[in-house]
Amino acid sequence: MLDAQTVADRYVAAWNERDADRRRNAIAALWSPDALRHSGAREAREYEILAKRLLGPHEKNVGRDGARFRAVRNAHRLSDVVTFCWEMLPPDSETVLASGLEFLIVDDEGRILLNHPFVSA
């Protein structure tokens, strides 16, 4: 099992990845094949759907605006649950533009089975 902070770091690395093929590979390495990402009324299951779901926010925040994400050094694991906070920052500053909490259920290898993102208002 990967430790909680490694899962968190790999998660934000997938969001930061600019190359579409490498981002798709990062998703495949971190999420289980039938993982579910539940974000309010929107759900995404399976790699290709997850990759497409991440694409819109990625293109806007990372691609167009140059923002970057980082995992806060607060990841915790309790049994099969991993939680951590993340922050979105502009490319040339440490000013936090957005933040959120990820609630993950992971398998024994640390691959995500279920992802509930909570974005701060």
Protein Blocks (a to p, Z undefined) as FASTA:
>chain_A
ZZfklmmmmmmmmmmpmblklmmmmmmmmpcfkbccdehjbccedjklmmmmmmmmmmmm
mmmnopacdddfkbccehjaccdddddddfkbcbdfbdcdddddddfkopafbdcddddZ
Z
